[in-house]
Amino acid sequence: MLFNTNAVLLDERRGDMLAEAGLDELRVSIDAVTPELYRKLRGIDKLPQILANLRAFVQRHGGQERPRVSLWFTGMQENLEQLPDFVRLGAALGVPEVYLQRLVFFGDGERIADDATMVPEQSLFGTLEQRQAGLIAECERLAGELGVIFRASGATTPHESVAVQGAHPWQGCYRPWALIYVTANGNLLPCCIAPFATPEYASLMLGNVFERPLAALWNDEPYQHLRQAVLSENPAPWPCQHCGVRWSLGGPMQGSGVSSQERGYGIP
């Protein structure tokens, strides 16, 4: 069981409840290491409170097999220079893993205010490649020195997570063969990004675990269609068509040792 949070409300009582409920992993999203930038990006002046909550949670529940605690950093032009300090922050808090992911944008919205955030102009896609590479290399070195694991979303390396992935980037994704995304009401979707990529929610559904067994759905026609589409040159109408271009690619599972040519449409 995995839980994503900004840790604003992660007080002692809630933290203990999560741990006692058998939580496997707690992912904490912190996109800045200074209160000023955090306020600009997140719209609330809560970074000191967040760090205090997280520090207390790690002190009470860190060092145990679970829940695993990790920090997540959404990289964009405003905060990229703070990435090394983000790695240092993770080490100072006693958090063993820190992750980099790119800002997700869809290109079809409008800026609602002059100081609004999360718009295409902030994205790292196609920009600052040389600076990105230098900062990521610095963070990899720094993480090694501090004993922190530095990774990226989608089971990729930090370098891969911000790189342009070629003409058919979706073909490197292993999610349809290795991961399952289930919503609270039981719907199976291609991934966590999919419901935000199209207004046609029904077109994304691969089945519902409250209606049919998961084992039956896993190799049913909708999943087979998804896998065929991901291996094709044009996965439309699936939301995969721009994956790896505007958000991070779901790369090979670590240690899988399986190439794209070895993948079939089904799973035993």
N, C-alpha and C positions, 0 to 999 in steps of 0.2 A: 504494500500500500504506500503510495507516494502522495505528498502534500506540498503544494506550492504556496508561498506566502511572501508578503512584504515585511512581515514580522512586526508591524505596527501594534497589533493586538496580542502578540506572543508573550503574555505575562506568565508568571509562575504557574498559576492555576491552569491556564490553557495548555501550556507546555507539558505539564505533568499529565494532563488528560490525553494529549496526543501520544505521549510515550507509553502510557498505560494501555492505550487502545491497540497497541501492537504496530505502531507506525514503523515502516521500513526505511523511509527516506524523507527528509525535510529539505526542500529546496528554497533558499531565501534569495529573493531578487533585490539586488542593491546596485543601482546604476551609477553611483557617484560616491566618492569618498570624502567630499566636503559638503557641509550643510547648504552652502549657497547653490552649488550645482544640483544637488539633490532636490532642493526646493524648485529650481527651474524646471527640471525634467519631470518630477513627480507631482508638483503642485502643492506639496505639503511640507511643513517645516518639522520633520519628524526623525531626521537621521540620528541625532543623539539618543532618542528613545529607542529606536530600532537597534542600534548597536548595544545599548544596555540590555535590552530584551534578549538579544542573540547571545551576548556574553554570558548571561545568567543561564540560558538554556544549555549552552555547551558545558558550563561548569557542573550543572546538575545531571546532564545526560550524555555528555561526551565521553569518549573512551569505551563505550559499550558497542556491542556488535550492531545494535540498532537502537534508535534510528540513526542512519547515516545523515550527516549534515553537510550541505554544500552551498556555496555562494554562486550566484549567477549575475552576469554583467552583460547588459544589452549594449553592444558597441555601436556608437554613432559618432558623428563628427565632433559633437560638443564634449564628449567624455573620453575619447580615445586616449588622450594623453594621461589620463588617470589610471589606465590599465595596470601599470607596474605597481602603483600604490594600492590598487585593489588586491593584487596578489599578496602584498605585504599585510594588508588588512586581514585577509583570510588567515595568514600565519599568526598574526597577533591575537586573533580571536580564538585560535585553536581549532579552526575549521580545516579539515584535511584536504578538501577538494574545492577548486574554483573553476568556473566555466565561463567561456566567452560565447555569445551568440550575436548574430546581426539583428539590427532593427528590421522588423517586418513591416512592409508597406505594400499597398495594393494599387496605388496609382489612380484610383477612381473617386477619392474623397476630396473634401475641400477644407482649407484651413479655416477654423471657426473663430480664431482670434489672432492678433499679431504675435502674441507670445505663445501660441499653441505649439505643442510638441508632437512627435511621432508623425512626421510628414516626410515625403520623398527627399526633400532637401537635406535632411539629417542623415540619410542612409549612407553607409560606407560603400555600397555597390558601385563599382566602377570609379572610385575615387581613392586618393591617398594610398595607392597600392604599396609604394616604396616605404612610406611611413608606417603603414600597418605591419609590413613584414619586419621592420626594425623593432617595433614595439613588441610584437609577438615573440621575436627571438629573445629580446631582453627579458620578457616575462618567463619564458621557458627556462632561461638560465637562472633567473631569480627564484623560480619555484623549486628548481633542483637544489639550490643553496638553502632554502628555507624548509625543505621537506614537505612541500605542498604539491599536490597533483594539479596540473593545469591542463584542462581539456576544453573541448567545444561541444556544442549541442549536436545531436544527430550522430553520435559515436564517431566524430571526425576529430582531426587535429585542429588546433586553433588556426593554422595556416589555411587548411582546407575550408574552414567555416566561412572565411571572408573572401575566398577566391571565386572568380568567375569559372563556372564548371564546364564550359565547352558548349557545343551545339545541342547536345541531348543530355543535359545534366541529370534528368530524372532517372536515366538508365542505371545509375550507380546506387539507387536507393534500395535498401534491404528491408524497409518497413513492411511491405506486403508479405514478406516471407518470414519475418522474425519478430514483429511486434503487433500488438492488438490495441486499438484505442476504443474504449467503451465509455459511453456517456452515462450519466447518472440514471437515465431512464432506459438503459440497456441497448441503445443503438450502437452498432459497430460502424465506425467511419475510417477512412484511409489513414488519417493521422490527426494530430491535434490542430494543425493549421487548416485542414480542409474545411471545417464549418465556417471559417472566416473568408474563404476564397471565392465563394459563390453564393448568391441569394437562393439558389435552388437546392435547399437542404435535402429534399427527398432524393435527389439524384446521387447523393453521396452515400446513402445508406447501403450497408452490406449485409444487413440483417439485424435481428434483435435477440439478445440472449434470454429474454423473458418469454420469447415465443418459440425458439428452437434451441437445441443444445449447441454450445460453442463448437464442439468437434464437428458437427454437421455443417455449420456455417463456414468454418475455416476453409473447406474445399468446395463450397457450393459455387454456383455459377457467378454471382456478383464478385466474389474474391478472385475467381479465375479470370474474369474480365479485367479486373484491376491489374493483376499480374501481367496479363498479355499487353495491356495498355502501357505499363511502365517499361516493358521491354521493347516497345514500338518506337517509331520515330515521331509519333504524334499522339500523345496520350489523351487528347481532348475526347470527351468533355470533362475528364477528371481534372481536379485542381492541380495535378502534378505538372501541368504543362510549363509552368514558370518556376518550378522548384529548383533551387540552386542558383537562380538568377536574382530573385528578390528576397529569399530567405535561405536559411541554412539547409544544406542537403543532408538527408538521412543516409550516411555512408555505410560501408561494410561494418558489420558487427565485429568488435575486437576479437581477434583470435579465431575468426570463422574459417579463414583460409579458403573461401569459396569465391571463385570468379563469377562474373556475370554470365559467362558462357555456360557455366555448370548449373545455373538455376533453371528449374522447370517451372511449370505453372502451378503445380500442386505441392502439397506438403504431406508426408506420410502421417 
